[in-house]
Amino acid sequence: MATAPTAEYHSRDFDWDELRDEVENDPSLLYHLTPSAPSLPPCNADSWRSFHRRHSSGKFFKERRYLLEEFPELRRSDSFAKVLEVGCGNGSTVLPILRAKKNMVIYACDCSTEVVERAKEIISSTIGISSEQRFHPFLLDFSVNKFPEWLFCSSCQNSPSRNQSSSSAEKMMMLTDTKAQCCIGGVDFVTLIFTLSAVPLQNMPFVLAECYSTLKPGCLLLFRDYGLYDMTMLRFPKEQKVGYREYMRLDGTLSYFFSLDIVRDLFMGAGFVELELEYCCVTSMNHKNGKKMQRVWVHGKFAKPS
């Protein structure tokens, strides 16, 4: 796999408030605006396992080359750092980090055995990336299960010495024999990229509390996901609405569309401090039909208090 070109980065192609006014004044879209009780069984991990089996080639998810532009903290980190990628898929978030940062080790989880193995294959075959001992994927349905204790055990969470930056000796131990110690001492970054929206709304507080528990104090969670009134939300028919701003695709997977207020409430409820939170509004063109597409994503950075 050849080295990827640098991505063009832009996030303010249109004004979100203008889009909101347009949507809320369109009678054909009123059903998106009204609260409704859940009407279908919640999505489970089996739906996502089936999804990943259908897209096992890895072509469905493109490498997220904009990631280091959107989150420059990753690029600016010069010391040894550990990253937890929640919902790694085929490795589209992991790839640009491993490509650019030789001083980072990534631990990545997903609910599908097939996709975890596929991520290993894609990353190990990518030119310019030495993934041995730098990429550690593991199987976990994080929507209902706790993160393993080897990420940050309870005793180490309460130990000041393990809450600080990794020393050179600790770095070598982590790279060579993680089983020789009780845990890896927590992570410096958690990336939650187009993952939380796939979790049932009622399970989101649990997921964020678990992410919080793995972070060292003072470290960051980096968030990007579908925003309210994104084009894909407005395309859902009424029959696929299963809750307020929550929809079920025909394959049984869920998609939730976040407002800034909901994101703020969820993360503050888990104990995080808000550093950045905004809508990213991007216009793209469908070259097949010539139609303009207005995409809305939520961008956020949150810290675990020191």
Phi, psi and chi 1 to 4 in degrees:
 res  aa     phi    psi   chi1   chi2   chi3   chi4
   1 MET       -  125.7 -170.3  176.7  -67.0      -
   2 ALA   -76.1  162.4      -      -      -      -
   3 THR   -65.4  134.8  -59.8      -      -      -
   4 ALA   -83.4  145.4      -      -      -      -
   5 PRO   -72.4  160.9   27.8  -35.5      -      -
   6 THR   -67.1  138.0  -58.1      -      -      -
   7 ALA   -85.4  146.7      -      -      -      -
   8 GLU   -77.4  137.1 -178.8 -176.3   -4.5      -
   9 TYR  -122.2  123.3  177.2   70.3      -      -
  10 HIS  -152.8  148.5   53.7  111.6      -      -
  11 SER  -145.7    7.2   61.7      -      -      -
  12 ARG  -132.7   55.0  -66.9  178.0  177.3   85.0
  13 ASP   -76.5  -24.4  -69.0  -17.1      -      -
  14 PHE  -150.3  167.6   58.8   90.2      -      -
  15 ASP   -92.0  126.2 -175.4   83.7      -      -
  16 TRP   -65.2  -36.6 -177.1   84.8      -      -
  17 ASP   -62.0  -36.5  -69.8  -33.2      -      -
  18 GLU   -68.0  -40.2  -67.7  179.8    1.3      -
  19 LEU   -62.4  -43.8  173.7   64.0      -      -
  20 ARG   -57.6  -45.7  178.6 -162.6   57.9 -161.6
  21 ASP   -62.1  -40.3  -67.8  -17.4      -      -
  22 GLU   -63.4  -45.0 -179.5 -178.3  -29.4      -
  23 VAL   -66.9  -46.3  170.3      -      -      -
  24 GLU   -72.3  -11.7  -66.2 -178.8   -2.9      -
  25 ASN  -106.0    9.9  -74.3  -71.1      -      -
  26 ASP  -101.4  110.1 -173.8  -23.1      -      -
  27 PRO   -57.4  -29.8  -22.9   33.6      -      -
  28 SER   -71.7  -13.2   68.7      -      -      -
  29 LEU  -108.7    8.4  -59.8  175.3      -      -
  30 LEU   -61.1  -30.5  -75.0  179.6      -      -
  31 TYR   -65.9  -20.9   66.3   91.3      -      -
  32 HIS   -72.4  -21.0  -67.3  -67.8      -      -
  33 LEU   -93.4  -17.1  -46.7 -179.9      -      -
  34 THR   -93.4  134.2   54.3      -      -      -
  35 PRO   -62.3  147.4  -20.4   32.6      -      -
  36 SER  -149.9  148.0   55.7      -      -      -
  37 ALA   -73.5  150.0      -      -      -      -
  38 PRO   -53.5  134.2  -25.3   33.9      -      -
  39 SER  -119.1   -4.8   57.9      -      -      -
  40 LEU  -134.1  158.3  -72.8  174.8      -      -
  41 PRO   -58.5  145.4  -20.3   31.3      -      -
  42 PRO   -65.3  151.6   23.5  -33.0      -      -
  43 CYS   -65.1  145.6  170.3      -      -      -
  44 ASN  -126.2  175.9   56.7   42.4      -      -
  45 ALA   -63.2  -26.0      -      -      -      -
  46 ASP   -60.7  -36.2  -71.5  -22.6      -      -
  47 SER   -62.4  -40.7  -60.5      -      -      -
  48 TRP   -73.5  -33.3  -78.0  105.7      -      -
  49 ARG   -62.7  -43.1  -66.2 -173.8 -172.4  105.4
  50 SER   -63.8  -41.1  -61.4      -      -      -
  51 PHE   -57.9  -47.9  172.7   88.8      -      -
  52 HIS   -68.8  -31.7  -73.8  -58.9      -      -
  53 ARG   -64.6  -38.0  -81.7 -166.0  -69.3  -89.8
  54 ARG   -68.9  -27.1  -69.7 -165.2  -57.6  -84.1
  55 HIS  -115.2   38.4  -59.3  -72.3      -      -
  56 SER   -69.8  -14.4   60.1      -      -      -
  57 SER   -67.3  -19.4   67.6      -      -      -
  58 GLY    84.9   -1.8      -      -      -      -
  59 LYS   -80.6  -16.7  -65.2  179.5 -179.7  179.0
  60 PHE   -68.1  -37.7 -173.8   82.5      -      -
  61 PHE  -102.9  122.5  -64.9  103.9      -      -
  62 LYS   -88.5  149.7  -64.2 -179.7 -179.6  179.4
  63 GLU   -58.5  132.3 -179.7  179.4  -17.1      -
  64 ARG   -85.9   78.9  -67.0  176.9  172.2  133.9
  65 ARG   -72.8  -16.2  -60.3 -177.2 -147.1  132.3
  66 TYR   -76.4   -7.5   57.5   80.9      -      -
  67 LEU   -58.7  -44.1 -159.3   69.4      -      -
  68 LEU   -74.6  -20.1  -61.5 -179.2      -      -
  69 GLU   -77.0  -40.0  -64.0  -64.1  -34.7      -
  70 GLU   -72.2  -36.1 -176.9  177.7   -2.7      -
  71 PHE  -124.0   76.1  -59.9  113.4      -      -
  72 PRO   -63.9  -14.4   21.9  -32.7      -      -
  73 GLU   -59.0  -33.9  -66.9   83.0   -2.0      -
  74 LEU   -65.4  -43.0  -69.0  168.5      -      -
  75 ARG   -69.9  -35.4 -172.3  178.3   63.3 -115.4
  76 ARG   -82.1  -10.2  -69.2 -163.2  -65.1 -103.1
  77 SER   -72.4  110.1  178.7      -      -      -
  78 ASP   -95.2  -20.3  -65.5  -34.8      -      -
  79 SER   -89.7  165.3   57.9      -      -      -
  80 PHE   -58.4  132.6  173.3   74.8      -      -
  81 ALA  -141.4  150.9      -      -      -      -
  82 LYS  -113.8  135.7  -66.4  164.6  -72.5  180.0
  83 VAL  -121.2  136.2  178.9      -      -      -
  84 LEU  -109.2  115.8  172.6   62.3      -      -
  85 GLU   -97.6  116.9  159.8   68.6   -8.7      -
  86 VAL   -97.0  116.3 -178.6      -      -      -
  87 GLY    79.1   65.7      -      -      -      -
  88 CYS   -75.2  -19.8   64.7      -      -      -
  89 GLY    55.6 -136.8      -      -      -      -
  90 ASN   -88.7    9.1   70.2  -16.2      -      -
  91 GLY    98.3   17.3      -      -      -      -
  92 SER   -68.2  -25.3   56.1      -      -      -
  93 THR   -86.2  -36.3  -65.1      -      -      -
  94 VAL   -66.6  -40.6  171.8      -      -      -
  95 LEU   -54.0  -53.0  -91.4  173.1      -      -
  96 PRO   -64.9  -28.3   19.7  -30.7      -      -
  97 ILE   -71.1  -48.7  -59.3  174.9      -      -
  98 LEU   -63.0  -34.4  -71.8  174.4      -      -
  99 ARG   -66.2  -39.3 -164.5 -168.5  -60.0  -80.2
 100 ALA   -95.2  -25.5      -      -      -      -
 101 LYS  -121.9  102.8  -56.6  -60.9  -63.7 -177.2
 102 LYS   -75.4  -13.8  -53.3  -61.0 -177.9 -173.9
 103 ASN   -98.1   15.0   60.5  -24.9      -      -
 104 MET  -116.7  139.3  -73.4 -171.0  171.7      -
 105 VAL  -111.6  133.9  172.1      -      -      -
 106 ILE  -117.0  128.1  -61.4 -178.0      -      -
 107 TYR  -105.8  128.6  -58.4   86.6      -      -
 108 ALA  -137.6  136.2      -      -      -      -
 109 CYS  -124.9  155.7   65.1      -      -      -
 110 ASP  -157.0  163.2 -151.9  -71.6      -      -
 111 CYS   -86.6   -6.0   65.6      -      -      -
 112 SER  -112.7  122.9  165.3      -      -      -
 113 THR   -59.0  -42.8  -58.1      -      -      -
 114 GLU   -60.9  -43.1  -68.3   88.3  -11.5      -
 115 VAL   -73.6  -32.4   78.4      -      -      -
 116 VAL   -63.4  -43.7  167.5      -      -      -
 117 GLU   -66.3  -38.0  -69.2  -58.0  -44.2      -
 118 ARG   -65.7  -39.1 -176.7   58.1 -179.1  152.4
 119 ALA   -61.6  -41.8      -      -      -      -
 120 LYS   -58.3  -45.9  -72.6 -179.3 -175.4  177.7
 121 GLU   -63.6  -46.7  -65.8  171.7    7.2      -
 122 ILE   -62.7  -45.4  -70.1  174.0      -      -
 123 ILE   -71.7  -39.2  -71.4  169.0      -      -
 124 SER   -68.0  -23.7   63.9      -      -      -
 125 SER   -94.9    0.3   64.3      -      -      -
 126 THR   -82.5  125.2  -60.2      -      -      -
 127 ILE   -64.3  135.6  -63.2  172.2      -      -
 128 GLY    91.5    0.0      -      -      -      -
 129 ILE  -118.8  123.0  -68.3 -179.2      -      -
 130 SER   -98.0   96.5  175.2      -      -      -
 131 SER   -90.7  -10.9   62.1      -      -      -
 132 GLU   -60.5  125.4 -173.1  177.0   -1.6      -
 133 GLN    65.1    9.5  -62.2 -178.5  -16.0      -
 134 ARG  -116.1  -14.0  -68.1 -176.6   59.2 -141.0
 135 PHE  -129.2  118.4  178.9   55.5      -      -
 136 HIS  -127.1   85.9  -56.8  -79.4      -      -
 137 PRO   -80.8  149.5   29.2  -31.9      -      -
 138 PHE  -147.3  155.8   60.2   96.9      -      -
 139 LEU   -87.4  127.7 -175.3   66.8      -      -
 140 LEU  -164.1  129.3 -178.6   73.4      -      -
 141 ASP   -87.2   90.2  179.6    2.1      -      -
 142 PHE   -71.8  -10.7   51.9   83.6      -      -
 143 SER   -72.0  -21.0   68.1      -      -      -
 144 VAL  -133.8   -8.8  -68.1      -      -      -
 145 ASN  -117.3  145.1  -65.4  -57.4      -      -
 146 LYS   -71.0  153.8  -71.4  178.7  172.9  -70.1
 147 PHE   -67.8  149.2  -74.4  115.6      -      -
 148 PRO   -65.2  150.7   20.7  -31.2      -      -
 149 GLU   -62.8  -23.8  -80.9  -84.5  -67.3      -
 150 TRP   -68.9  -11.4   57.6 -101.7      -      -
 151 LEU   -74.7  -47.0  -81.4  170.3      -      -
 152 PHE  -165.3   94.0 -152.9    2.9      -      -
 153 CYS   -71.9  163.2   68.7      -      -      -
 154 SER   -60.4  -42.0  -59.7      -      -      -
 155 SER   -66.4  -37.7   59.5      -      -      -
 156 CYS   -74.3  -28.2  -73.2      -      -      -
 157 GLN   -62.2  -28.0  -72.6 -174.6   42.6      -
 158 ASN   -98.8    7.7  -61.8  -41.5      -      -
 159 SER  -104.3  116.5  170.9      -      -      -
 160 PRO   -57.0  -34.1  -23.3   33.6      -      -
 161 SER   -68.4  -28.2   62.7      -      -      -
 162 ARG   -90.3   -4.2  -68.1  -51.8  -63.5  -87.8
 163 ASN   -93.0    3.7  -72.5  -22.8      -      -
 164 GLN  -102.5  173.8  -61.7  170.5    0.2      -
 165 SER   -60.7  150.6  -62.4      -      -      -
 166 SER   -70.1  133.3  -52.0      -      -      -
 167 SER   -79.9  169.5   65.0      -      -      -
 168 SER   -62.7  -39.2  -63.0      -      -      -
 169 ALA   -65.5  -42.6      -      -      -      -
 170 GLU   -64.7  -38.9 -174.0 -176.9    6.2      -
 171 LYS   -57.7  -47.5  170.0 -176.3  172.9 -179.9
 172 MET   -64.6  -38.5  -70.4  -53.7  -61.1      -
 173 MET   -64.7  -40.0 -176.5  161.5   58.6      -
 174 MET   -65.4  -36.6  -72.5  173.7 -167.5      -
 175 LEU   -76.6  -23.5  -69.3  174.1      -      -
 176 THR  -109.1  -33.3   56.9      -      -      -
 177 ASP  -156.2   80.0 -171.8    8.9      -      -
 178 THR   -69.0  -19.9   56.3      -      -      -
 179 LYS   -76.8  -12.8  -65.8 -179.0 -178.8  178.7
 180 ALA   -78.5   -7.2      -      -      -      -
 181 GLN  -128.8  168.5   52.2 -173.0  -21.5      -
 182 CYS   -69.1  -33.0   56.9      -      -      -
 183 CYS  -163.7  176.6   68.2      -      -      -
 184 ILE   -86.9   -0.6   66.4  168.9      -      -
 185 GLY    85.2   19.4      -      -      -      -
 186 GLY    86.5  171.5      -      -      -      -
 187 VAL  -119.8  160.2  -62.9      -      -      -
 188 ASP   -91.1  -26.1  -57.1  -76.4      -      -
 189 PHE  -139.8  142.0  -62.7   96.4      -      -
 190 VAL  -115.3  130.5  171.6      -      -      -
 191 THR  -108.8  126.5   53.3      -      -      -
 192 LEU  -127.3   84.3 -162.8   59.1      -      -
 193 ILE  -112.9  109.4  -49.1  -64.5      -      -
 194 PHE    51.6   46.6  -66.3  103.0      -      -
 195 THR  -122.8  -46.8  -63.4      -      -      -
 196 LEU   -62.8  -32.1 -165.1   61.0      -      -
 197 SER   -64.9  -18.8   58.7      -      -      -
 198 ALA   -87.1   -4.2      -      -      -      -
 199 VAL   -97.1  137.8  173.9      -      -      -
 200 PRO   -53.1  140.5  -26.0   34.7      -      -
 201 LEU   -53.0  -40.1 -179.5   60.9      -      -
 202 GLN   -68.7  -17.7   64.8  -91.3   23.3      -
 203 ASN   -93.8  -10.9  -66.9   24.8      -      -
 204 MET   -60.4  -42.2  -69.2 -178.1 -170.4      -
 205 PRO   -58.6  -37.4  -26.7   37.0      -      -
 206 PHE   -62.4  -46.2  169.1   79.1      -      -
 207 VAL   -60.8  -44.6  173.1      -      -      -
 208 LEU   -68.4  -36.5  -67.9  177.5      -      -
 209 ALA   -63.1  -37.8      -      -      -      -
 210 GLU   -68.4  -41.0  -75.6  -62.5  -63.8      -
 211 CYS   -60.4  -42.6  -69.4      -      -      -
 212 TYR   -58.7  -40.9 -175.0   91.4      -      -
 213 SER   -67.7  -24.7   73.0      -      -      -
 214 THR   -86.6  -18.8   68.6      -      -      -
 215 LEU   -78.4  142.4  -91.3  175.7      -      -
 216 LYS   -71.3  150.1  -62.5  177.3 -174.0  176.8
 217 PRO   -56.3  137.2  -27.5   36.4      -      -
 218 GLY    86.5   -3.4      -      -      -      -
 219 CYS   -98.7  174.4  -67.0      -      -      -
 220 LEU  -114.8  145.0  -62.0 -179.9      -      -
 221 LEU  -108.2  128.9 -175.8  148.0      -      -
 222 LEU  -108.5  125.9  -51.4  175.2      -      -
 223 PHE  -127.8  136.8  176.2   76.1      -      -
 224 ARG  -150.2  133.5 -175.3  177.1  174.9   99.2
 225 ASP  -163.1  179.9 -141.9  -40.9      -      -
 226 TYR   -68.0  134.6  -63.5  108.5      -      -
 227 GLY  -103.0  159.2      -      -      -      -
 228 LEU   -57.4  131.0 -172.8   61.1      -      -
 229 TYR    74.1   18.5  -55.3  142.2      -      -
 230 ASP   -57.8  150.3  177.1   56.1      -      -
 231 MET   -52.2  -40.0  173.4 -162.7   74.0      -
 232 THR   -68.6  -30.5   57.4      -      -      -
 233 MET   -64.3  -45.4  172.2 -176.5  172.9      -
 234 LEU   -70.3  -16.3  -57.0  179.1      -      -
 235 ARG   -83.7  -17.3  -75.1 -176.9  172.8  178.8
 236 PHE   -67.3  131.7  -85.5  108.5      -      -
 237 PRO   -74.6  163.3   27.5  -34.3      -      -
 238 LYS   -57.5  -34.1 -173.3  175.7 -177.6  178.4
 239 GLU   -65.6  -20.9  -61.3   74.0   33.8      -
 240 GLN   -98.6    6.1  -72.0  176.9 -112.1      -
 241 LYS   -81.6  121.5 -174.5  178.7  179.9 -175.3
 242 VAL  -115.5    0.4  -64.0      -      -      -
 243 GLY  -177.6 -178.0      -      -      -      -
 244 TYR   -71.2  113.3 -171.1   41.2      -      -
 245 ARG    64.4   21.8  -59.2  170.8 -178.9  170.2
 246 GLU  -126.5  132.3 -166.7  169.7   16.8      -
 247 TYR  -135.0  152.8  -58.7   80.3      -      -
 248 MET  -116.3  124.3 -179.3  173.0  -75.6      -
 249 ARG   -70.7  166.9  -58.7 -178.3 -175.9   89.2
 250 LEU   -64.9  -21.8  -65.0  177.1      -      -
 251 ASP   -87.6    3.5   60.5    9.8      -      -
 252 GLY    92.7   -3.6      -      -      -      -
 253 THR   -84.5  151.6   58.7      -      -      -
 254 LEU   -98.2  156.6  -78.7 -179.6      -      -
 255 SER  -145.5  121.9 -173.0      -      -      -
 256 TYR  -108.9  147.1 -176.3   86.7      -      -
 257 PHE  -118.9  118.8  -64.8   85.7      -      -
 258 PHE   -90.3  137.4  -67.3   96.7      -      -
 259 SER   -91.6  161.9   68.0      -      -      -
 260 LEU   -63.4  -36.8  -60.3 -172.4      -      -
 261 ASP   -63.3  -41.8  -72.2  -18.2      -      -
 262 ILE   -65.8  -44.1  -70.7  -66.1      -      -
 263 VAL   -60.2  -45.8  173.4      -      -      -
 264 ARG   -59.5  -46.3 -177.5  174.5  -68.5  115.2
 265 ASP   -63.0  -41.8  -71.0  -13.1      -      -
 266 LEU   -63.9  -47.0  -75.3  167.1      -      -
 267 PHE   -73.8  -39.5  -81.9   84.5      -      -
 268 MET   -63.6  -37.0  -60.9  -56.3  103.7      -
 269 GLY   -63.3  -27.8      -      -      -      -
 270 ALA   -85.6   -8.0      -      -      -      -
 271 GLY   106.8   -1.0      -      -      -      -
 272 PHE   -74.6  157.2  -73.6   97.7      -      -
 273 VAL  -104.1  129.9  174.4      -      -      -
 274 GLU   -77.4  127.3  177.0 -172.7  -35.9      -
 275 LEU  -107.3  -42.9  -58.0 -179.4      -      -
 276 GLU  -144.6  141.8  -68.3 -178.4   11.6      -
 277 LEU  -159.1  118.5 -176.1   60.3      -      -
 278 GLU  -160.1  163.6   62.9 -179.0   -4.7      -
 279 TYR   -84.4  139.2  -70.7  116.2      -      -
 280 CYS  -104.6  120.6  -65.6      -      -      -
 281 CYS  -115.5  110.9  -60.2      -      -      -
 282 VAL  -123.7  129.5  177.0      -      -      -
 283 THR   -99.7  127.5  -60.0      -      -      -
 284 SER  -128.5  168.5   58.6      -      -      -
 285 MET  -120.2  131.0 -174.0   65.8   66.8      -
 286 ASN   -82.7  107.0 -174.9  -37.7      -      -
 287 HIS   -71.9  -16.2  -64.4  -68.0      -      -
 288 LYS   -75.4  -41.4  -69.8 -175.7  177.5  179.8
 289 ASN  -115.0   -1.9   57.3   25.8      -      -
 290 GLY    74.2   11.8      -      -      -      -
 291 LYS   -88.9  144.9  -70.2 -173.8  177.2 -179.9
 292 LYS   -82.0  138.3 -177.8  175.6   66.4  173.5
 293 MET  -119.4  125.6  -59.9 -177.9  -68.2      -
 294 GLN  -103.0  108.8  -69.8 -175.6  -59.0      -
 295 ARG   -99.7  139.3  -54.9  -52.9  -49.0  -90.7
 296 VAL  -127.3  122.8  178.5      -      -      -
 297 TRP  -125.8  157.1  -60.1  -58.9      -      -
 298 VAL  -104.2  129.2  172.5      -      -      -
 299 HIS  -110.8  131.1  161.6   97.0      -      -
 300 GLY  -148.2  149.2      -      -      -      -
 301 LYS  -130.1  129.8  -63.2  177.7 -172.3  177.1
 302 PHE  -134.5  143.4  -59.9   90.4      -      -
 303 ALA  -115.7  148.2      -      -      -      -
 304 LYS   -85.9  124.6 -177.9  174.2 -176.2  176.0
 305 PRO   -55.9  145.1  -23.1   33.1      -      -
 306 SER   -69.1      -  -61.7      -      -      -
